[in-house]
């Protein structure tokens, strides 16, 4: 991972008087946030520690299955699991070939969102680099999207899909010219840029609800694993950006009526081996390369979901199970099979007929050629959300939040009802509940 400069200076922030009801909520997502990054004092995250002292936090937060960015963020804004909101992967399942598109568009979310609820309640809202937010019903939107042929050029797509005139306004008053460098996840300046966008929107527009997504910690962990210089620099950098957001809230004069919620979307695991389960299907004659594709696994890091062109064909499914169970123990012990009843219980993708859940350290690849197993390095996620490696984080402070409360666990589906409760808006979450212990 490339960095412009290591950021080692944390921002000192003022002391707030968090006493009034919330009229504003700032929801901040740190992609790949692990609980250790705020529970362990060895991590340079003074602004997160400040929010912990002034508010409430969880020992961990549970993600969804698969523990992937887009399904998790969709659950945060709907209070629903993937089976309900139907964003079940970062990218659409495309057995005949994906051209590089991800699930960027809000109309793919089939459940009511917090943006819908805010709009209906005549509240203003904004998003900055939030996943699955292209076309969201918000007042000020800079969605996460990039060109399929040049993932480093986020600027072009941002100008195309952002609220008309907003990017130009931000460039003039907050960030300066946006480029492929300061809008590139490979550089820590990307989080800095996203933070400055949010800072400007907060100070200039004072939205009732702002959702902000920081991506660089996730990028560092994918490259380096759960710890290392790049990961620690990324945590320092995003912590500083959060401090600047807190300063912006103060400058806007809304600190006494603002609740700040910092969340992650999934944990991380160091990885060392990868499996290609589609090779098994091809070897067994169950996967085809033409229009009649048969069946295929869609990998999701530490999991892989099996889809069938004809799911009513139980004979083929039995053949798959038999082929999987015939693998030598050296491979078979690297994962477990998640059958349809368990997928239903986990409220995962309703279309999948089964899934594979890898042990930590093992991931899945979608390739249909090559070695079945091969070495990899770095870090990944997508595993069963109930394993400790996939635990993510939750911190809240400010208006409406109790000071000094520590809860053992919260779920990503609880975020939407919490946000709406703080704003005083009725919200019927399909799966989430309001964590009342942390509310005043």
N, C-alpha and C positions, 0 to 999 in steps of 0.2 A: 504494500500500500504506500502511495506517495503522500507526503505531507508538505505543505508550504513551510510551516515552522511548527515545532512543538510548543504547545501553549501550556505554560507551567504556572501562570499567575491566576489565582482565583479572584473572583470579584467580591468585594466587600459590599454587603447590602444593608440597607437601613432596617431598623426594627419596626415592625408593623403593629398596629393596634387592631387585631382581628376580632371585632366584637359585633358588627352589624350582620343582619341577614345578607345572603348573597344576592346581588343583582347582576354579577358577572361571574362566569366560570372560565378559567383557562385550563384546558386539558392538554397536557404535554406528554407525548409518547416518545420514549427513547427506545428505538428498535434494538432488540437484543439485550435489554437491561436484565441483569441477573441480580438477585437479592444481595449477594456478596458486595456488590458495588456501592451499596449504601449501608449495609449492616456491618461490614468490615471497615474499621477505621483506617486500614492500610491503603484504601483507595482515596485518591484526591478528589473528593466530591463535597466540599464544604457547604455549598448551597443546598444540596440534597439533605445533608445533615442538619442544616438550619431548619428546613421545612419539617424534618422529622421531629425536632425539638419543639417547634411551634404548633405542630398539628398531630395527626395520627398516621400510622403506617401499618403495613402488614408484613409478617415474616416471609410470606410469599403470595403470589397470585397464580392461579391456574389458568393456562391457556386453553386452546381448543385442539381437536384432532382433525387434520394434522396441525401441529404447532407451527404454523406458517404466518407470515406477515399479513397477507390480505384477508384470509379467513378470520384471524384474530382481531384486526382492526374493524372489520365489519361487525363482529360480535360486540365490540366495545360501543359502537354507535347505535346498535339495535337492541341490545339485551337479549339476543337470540343466538343459538348455536348454528353452525353451518347447515344442518339439515333444514332449518327454518329459513335462514336468510339466503342460502343457496350460493354464497361465494365460498367454495370449498377448496380452493387452491389459489396460488398467486396467478396462475395462467389457466385459460380454459383447456379442458380435455379435448384434444384434437388428434384422433387416431390416424387421420390421413395427412397429418403434418401441421405444425403450428408455425406461422410466419413470424413469430416473435412478439405477438401481442400479449399483454397481461390483462388482468381483470381491472382495468382502470376506471370503468364508468359506473357511476352511482346507480344507474337504472338496472344494473345486475343484482343489486341488493333487493331482495323480495320482501323484506320486513320494513316496518316503519322506523325511521331513523330519528335521532335527536335533532337533526336539522329540520326534518319535517315538523316535529313537535314545536320547535322554537319558532318556525315560520308561522304555524297555525296560531301560536300565542302572541303574535306580533312582536317577537323578540328578534334582535339582529344577531347574525352569526357570521363566522369567518373560518376558513381553513387555510393552512399553509403546509404544502407538501404532504397532505394526509392521503393515505392509500384509499383507493376506490372513491375518489371525490370529484372526478370529472363530471360536470353537470349537476353537482349537488345544489339543492335549493338554499344557497347561502347568499349573503349580501356581498361578501368579499372573498374571492376564491383564487388561490394559487395552487392548483391540484398537482399531485404527483403523476407525471407521465413523461415519456421520452420517446424519440423516434425508434422504430423497430430496427432500422438499419444503422443507427449511430446512437447507442445508449448514452454516450458521453455528452450529447448535445441536448440537454434539457431545456435550454433557453428558448429554442424555436417552438417547442410544444407548449412551454409555459405561456409564451405570448399568445399562442393560438387559442388556448383553452381557459386562460385566466379571465376573471371579470374584465370586460373591456376597459382599457385605460389604467387598470390597477398596476400592472407591471411598470409602465412608464412613470406613473406617479411614485412608485417605490424607488425606482432608479434615480429619479430626480431628487428625492427627499431623504432617502435612507441608505441605499446600498451602493450607489454609483452604477456604472454599466454592468449588467449581468453578462457573464461569459461562460464558455464551456469549462473554464477552470473553477470559478467560484460557484458554479452550479453542477459540480461533479462530485459524486459520492467518494471518489478516490482521494479527495482532498478534505482536510478538516474545515476548510473555509466554507464548505457546503452547509454544514450545520450553523456556522456563523452567519451565513447569508440568510438561511431560513429563519434564524432567530431575529435578525434585523428586520426582515419582512414583518414578522409578528410584532416586533416592537413598534414599528410604524403604524400598523393597523390598530394596535391597542391605544397608542397615544392619540392618533388622529380620529379614529372612528368609535372607540370604546364599545366594541361589540359585547352583547350579553353573553355570547358563547364563542370561544375561539379554540379550535383544535389544531395543534402544531405537532408535526412529526419530524424527529431528528433521526437520520439514517446512518451516521458514520460509525457508531459503535458496532452495529451489526456488520458493516463492511470490514472493520478491523478484525472482528472475531472470525469471520469466514476465512480470512487470509491467515491469521496467526493462531487461532484457537482461543480458549477462554482467558488466557493471560499472556502478557508480553508487552513490550514497549509500545507498539502501535495501539493496542487495546487501551492501555493506561493513558496514553496521550489523548485518545478519542474520548475517554470518560472525563478527563480534565477539561477538554474543550467544550463538551456539551454541558458540563456543570457550569462553566463560565457563561455560556449562552443562556442558560436558565437564570443565572444571576442577573443578566442584563434584561431578561423578560420581567423579572421581579422589579427591577428599577423602572422599567417602562410603566408597569402598573402604578408605581408610586408617582411617577411624573404625570401620569394621566389623572391623578387625584382620585383614584377608585380603589386604593388598597384596602380601605376599611370595609368595602362591600364586594370584594373579590375572593373567590375560592380558587386555589391552585391545586390541580391534581396531576401528579406525575406517575406515569404507568410504563410498563414494558409490554411487549406482545408475546414473547417466548424467551426461553432460556437458550443455552448453548451447550454443546458437547464437543470435546476434542474428537477428531475422527482419524482413523488409520486404515480402514478397509471399505471397499464399495462392492456391492452385488448388482448384477444385471439380470433381474428376474424375467425380462422379456425374452432372453435367450432360451430359458426353459420352455416358454410357450412356442417359440419358433422351432425348437428341437422336437417338441411333441406334435408339431403340425397344427397348432391351435392359433397361431398368429400369422396373418397374411399381409402382404404389402400392397394389395390392390384395394378396390372399393369395398370388397367383402372382407373387412379386417378381422373379423372373428372375435378376438379378445385381446386386451392389452393392459399392462400395468402403467399407471401414471405415477412416477416417483415424486416424493415430497420430502427429500432429505432422509430423515430417519424412518420414513414409512413409504409404502407404495400401495396404491389403491387399484383393484382389479375391476375393469369394466368389460361387459360382454355386449356384442352386437345383438345377440339373442339371449337375454338373461333367463328366459324360460327353459333353455336347454340345460337341464340338470345333469345330463350325461357328461357334457363338456366340463362342467364345474367339478364333477367327481374325478375326471381325468387330471385336472389341474391339481387337485388335492393329492392325488396319488403320485404325481410327478414330483411335487414339492416334498412329500414325505419319503420319497426314494433317495433324496439327496444324502450324501455322507454326513455324519454327525459334525464334521468340521465346518460344514456350511449350514446345516439345519439348525445348529445351536446358536447361530448368529441372529435369529429372529424368531418371532412367534406369529402364528396365523390368527388374525382377528376376523372371526366369522360374522355374518350379517346380524345375528341377534345382538352381539356386543357392539357393532357399529351403530345399531339403532339405539342402544343404551347410551352410547357416547354422543349421540345426536350428530354423527358425522354424515357425510354425503349419502343421500338416499339412493343414488344411482349405483354405487359401488356394490359388487356382490361379495367381496371380501377384501381384506387388506393384510399387508405384512407390516409388523412393527419390529424394527431392528433394536438390537441391544445398543446402548450408548457406545459410540466409537465406530459404528457401522452405518453406512448410508446406502441408498439405492440409486442406480442409474437407469435411464430409460433406453439405453442402446440395445440393439438387437444383434449386434455382432461384437466379436472380441472375446476376451476371457470373462468367464462368469464372475470371478472375483479378482480384484486388483487393488494395489495400495493407493492410498490418498493421504493428504495431510491438511491441516487447518482445522476449521470448526464448522458445525452445522446444527440444524434444528429440524423440526418436523416430526419428532418422536411423540410417543404417547405423552400427553400433557401431565400425567400423574407421576412420572418419574422425576426425582428431584432435579436432575439436570435441566429439565424444561421449565422449572419454576421461574417465574418472572416477578417484577416488582410493582409496588403500589405505595405511594406517599401522598398525603393530602394535608392541606393547611389553609387557614383563612376563614372567611365569613361562613358561618354555619358549621364549622368543623371543630370537634372537641380537641383540646390540647392534651397531649400525654397519653393517648390511647394506643395500645399495640394490640392488633388482632392477629390470630395465627394464620388466617387464610381468607382470601377473597378471590373472586373469579372475574375473568374479563367480561362476562355477561352481566356482572353487577355494576359496571361502570355507567352504562346508559341510564338506568333508573336512579343512580346516585346523582348524576349531573342534573337530571330533570327535577329531582327532589330539591336540590339546592336552589334551583331557579324557580321553584314553586309552580312547576308545570306538571300536569297529570300525564303519566306515561305508563302504559300497560306493557311491560316487557314480557315477551313470551317465556323466557327462561331465567332472567336475572331478578334479583331482589335488592332492595335498598339495605346497605349495611348500617343499620340504625345505631349501632354501638358507637360509631364515630361522629354522629350528628348531635348538635346542640339541641 
